[in-house]
């Protein structure tokens, strides 16, 4: 569902750590849209706001969420 969002290049889910790594274009989509997509199918995605902020500066569009 995250991969299908416009502006997302790649989403990698790690079931062992219960996390997802998303490569995306910040000008086209924001992490809150990933959360809404996951919630739409009955699950939840907890955004680590500080990690999102740090990774956006460092990697320019890659974020990790749990």
C-alpha angles and dihedrals in degrees: 000000000000091000089056093059116107110253095028115120098180141351121196119192120203107196093186093060095029092233140122128211114207129192109200146148108259092204090061105036140011130213091252087069089058089053092050092049092052092045090051089067095047103267133098134233119203111209117215095216095191092050091048090052094048095045093047090058095042102039102022100228107005119109138172122214137178 
